[in-house]
Amino acid sequence: MNCTITSASNFSGLQAGMSPISLVQLAGSVRKFNLNRPFILPILECNVNFQKNWNDYFKFTFVRNPWDRLVSTWKQKCCFFAKNPQNIPPAFRSGGMYKSMYTPYKDSFKDFIIALWETPDKFYFPYEGMIDRHVRMFIDLCPIKETIYIGRVENLQQDFDIICSKIGISKCEIPHLNKTNHKHYTEYYDDETKEIVAEKYAKDIEYFNYEFGE
């Protein structure tokens, strides 16, 4: 029995996270529809494309604390990629998009957060036709009403075990790859940046019941 899962945020496949909507068939063998950019496809379009089997699929996602998520985004996109441009995914190197989008903030997390708040269009990603998904709210990326199970990155292994039980596959340990090394996320914030994230990601914070410092 084979189960494959894609990545669509700051995670990498089974190693660290799942796409905004992962489709796993309940009956028979377990497999995944390879939606290359599921965050772009409206749920209605997905439903039409897979209408024949749509209701037979267990749809799930993983969310993450916005304050923590943005620190990770900054460490990878602004800092790591600035020093290691060869590690930028090939599809994102075209025209130096990632470089112009994130590199200016490699020396200041506060400047990065303020830019997200004051000039979000700087993070418009033509390849996706929208603001880069790494800085968008999860609630805008995932069709919540169509999602059967919402796990948390903070409880990744525990919640993934629950998903395995629900769809009837063996549990497995998830290695943590592509990990960014940084202090606890709370140490990167001051009162101003903390409140900016609280306001900008208010829907995620309220819906998924997140708090600063947890």
C-alpha positions as CSV (number, residue, x, y, z in Angstrom):
1,M,0.0,0.0,0.0
2,N,1.5,3.3,-1.1
3,C,0.6,6.8,0.2
4,T,2.1,9.9,-1.3
5,I,1.5,13.5,-0.1
6,T,2.6,16.8,-1.7
7,S,3.9,20.0,-0.2
8,A,2.5,23.4,-0.6
9,S,3.8,25.6,2.2
10,N,6.9,25.6,4.4
11,F,6.9,21.8,4.5
12,S,8.3,19.0,2.4
13,G,6.2,16.0,1.6
14,L,5.8,13.4,4.3
15,Q,8.9,14.8,6.0
16,A,7.3,17.9,7.3
17,G,3.8,18.7,6.1
18,M,1.0,18.3,3.7
19,S,-0.6,20.3,0.9
20,P,-3.5,22.7,1.6
21,I,-5.8,19.8,0.5
22,S,-4.5,16.2,0.3
23,L,-6.7,13.6,-1.2
24,V,-6.5,10.1,0.0
25,Q,-8.9,7.5,-1.2
26,L,-10.8,5.6,1.5
27,A,-11.4,2.3,-0.2
28,G,-8.9,-0.1,-1.6
29,S,-5.3,1.1,-2.2
30,V,-4.3,4.6,-0.9
31,R,-3.1,7.0,-3.5
32,K,-3.0,10.8,-4.2
33,F,-4.3,12.9,-7.0
34,N,-1.3,15.0,-8.1
35,L,-2.6,18.5,-8.0
36,N,0.5,20.4,-8.8
37,R,-0.9,23.7,-7.5
38,P,-3.9,22.8,-5.4
39,F,-3.9,26.2,-3.7
40,I,-4.9,27.8,-7.0
41,L,-7.7,25.4,-8.0
42,P,-11.0,26.6,-6.6
43,I,-12.7,23.8,-4.6
44,L,-15.6,23.9,-7.2
45,E,-13.1,23.2,-10.0
46,C,-11.5,20.3,-8.0
47,N,-15.0,18.9,-7.4
48,V,-15.8,19.0,-11.1
49,N,-12.5,17.5,-12.1
50,F,-12.8,14.6,-9.6
51,Q,-16.6,14.6,-9.3
52,K,-16.8,10.9,-10.0
53,N,-14.8,10.0,-6.8
54,W,-14.8,13.2,-4.9
55,N,-16.8,12.0,-2.0
56,D,-14.7,8.9,-1.7
57,Y,-11.7,10.8,-0.7
58,F,-10.5,11.7,2.8
59,K,-9.5,15.4,2.6
60,F,-7.1,16.8,5.2
61,T,-4.7,19.6,5.8
62,F,-2.1,20.8,8.4
63,V,-2.1,24.4,9.7
64,R,0.6,26.3,11.7
65,N,0.8,29.1,14.2
66,P,1.1,32.3,12.1
67,W,3.7,33.9,14.3
68,D,5.9,30.7,14.2
69,R,5.2,30.2,10.5
70,L,6.4,33.7,9.5
71,V,9.7,33.3,11.5
72,S,10.3,30.0,9.6
73,T,9.4,31.7,6.3
74,W,11.8,34.6,7.0
75,K,14.7,32.3,8.0
76,Q,14.4,30.2,4.9
77,K,13.2,32.6,2.2
78,C,15.0,35.8,3.3
79,C,18.1,34.5,5.1
80,F,18.9,31.0,3.8
81,F,18.1,31.6,0.2
82,A,20.1,34.9,0.2
83,K,23.2,33.0,1.2
84,N,22.4,29.9,-0.8
85,P,20.7,30.9,-4.0
86,Q,21.5,27.5,-5.6
87,N,19.0,26.0,-3.2
88,I,16.1,28.1,-4.5
89,P,13.7,25.7,-6.3
90,P,14.4,26.0,-10.1
91,A,10.8,27.0,-10.9
92,F,11.2,30.0,-8.6
93,R,14.5,31.3,-10.0
94,S,13.0,32.8,-13.1
95,G,13.6,36.5,-13.3
96,G,15.1,36.5,-9.8
97,M,11.6,36.6,-8.3
98,Y,12.5,35.1,-4.9
99,K,15.7,37.3,-4.7
100,S,13.8,40.5,-5.3
101,M,10.9,39.4,-3.2
102,Y,12.7,38.2,0.0
103,T,16.4,39.1,-0.1
104,P,15.9,42.8,0.9
105,Y,14.7,41.6,4.3
106,K,17.5,39.2,5.1
107,D,18.9,41.4,7.8
108,S,15.7,42.4,9.5
109,F,12.7,40.3,10.5
110,K,10.9,43.4,11.6
111,D,11.3,45.0,8.1
112,F,9.9,41.8,6.6
113,I,6.8,41.8,8.8
114,I,6.2,45.5,8.2
115,A,6.5,45.0,4.4
116,L,3.9,42.2,4.6
117,W,1.6,44.6,6.3
118,E,2.3,47.8,4.4
119,T,3.2,46.6,0.9
120,P,1.8,43.0,0.5
121,D,1.9,43.4,-3.3
122,K,5.7,43.1,-3.1
123,F,5.1,39.4,-2.5
124,Y,2.9,38.9,-5.5
125,F,4.1,35.7,-7.2
126,P,3.3,35.7,-11.0
127,Y,4.0,31.9,-11.1
128,E,1.0,31.4,-8.9
129,G,-1.0,34.4,-9.9
130,M,-1.4,35.6,-6.4
131,I,0.4,36.7,-3.2
132,D,3.0,34.0,-2.4
133,R,1.3,31.2,-0.5
134,H,4.0,31.2,2.1
135,V,2.7,34.4,3.5
136,R,-1.0,34.0,2.9
137,M,-3.5,32.8,5.5
138,F,-4.2,29.1,5.6
139,I,-7.9,29.8,5.7
140,D,-7.6,31.3,2.2
141,L,-5.5,28.4,0.9
142,C,-7.6,25.5,2.1
143,P,-11.3,24.8,1.4
144,I,-12.2,24.4,5.1
145,K,-15.8,23.2,4.6
146,E,-14.5,20.4,2.3
147,T,-11.8,19.3,4.7
148,I,-12.5,16.3,6.9
149,Y,-9.5,16.6,9.2
150,I,-7.4,19.6,10.2
151,G,-4.1,18.8,11.9
152,R,-1.5,21.1,13.4
153,V,2.1,21.2,12.6
154,E,2.7,21.6,16.3
155,N,1.3,18.1,16.8
156,L,2.4,16.8,13.4
157,Q,3.2,13.2,14.3
158,Q,0.2,12.8,16.7
159,D,-2.2,14.2,14.2
160,F,-0.7,12.3,11.3
161,D,-1.2,9.0,13.3
162,I,-4.8,9.9,13.7
163,I,-5.1,10.4,9.9
164,C,-3.5,7.0,9.3
165,S,-6.0,5.4,11.6
166,K,-8.9,7.1,9.9
167,I,-7.9,6.0,6.4
168,G,-6.7,2.5,7.5
169,I,-3.0,2.6,6.8
170,S,-0.1,1.7,9.0
171,K,1.4,4.5,11.1
172,C,4.9,5.7,10.3
173,E,7.4,8.1,11.8
174,I,7.7,11.4,10.0
175,P,11.3,12.6,9.7
176,H,11.8,16.4,10.1
177,L,13.7,17.6,7.0
178,N,14.3,21.1,5.7
179,K,14.3,22.4,9.3
180,T,15.3,26.0,9.9
181,N,17.5,26.6,12.9
182,H,16.3,29.5,15.0
183,K,15.4,30.5,18.5
184,H,11.8,30.2,19.8
185,Y,9.7,32.3,17.5
186,T,8.6,34.6,20.3
187,E,12.1,36.0,20.6
188,Y,11.9,37.6,17.1
189,Y,8.9,39.8,17.9
190,D,8.4,43.1,19.6
191,D,5.0,44.6,20.5
192,E,4.6,46.2,17.0
193,T,5.3,43.1,14.9
194,K,3.4,40.9,17.3
195,E,0.3,43.0,16.7
196,I,0.8,43.3,13.0
197,V,0.6,39.5,12.7
198,A,-2.3,39.3,15.1
199,E,-4.3,41.7,12.8
200,K,-3.1,40.4,9.4
201,Y,-3.7,36.8,10.3
202,A,-6.7,37.3,12.5
203,K,-8.9,34.8,10.7
204,D,-6.4,32.0,11.0
205,I,-5.7,32.9,14.7
206,E,-9.4,32.9,15.5
207,Y,-10.5,29.9,13.4
208,F,-7.6,27.6,14.4
209,N,-7.5,28.9,18.0
210,Y,-3.8,30.0,18.0
211,E,-2.2,32.2,20.6
212,F,1.2,34.0,20.7
213,G,3.7,32.2,22.9
214,E,2.1,28.7,22.9
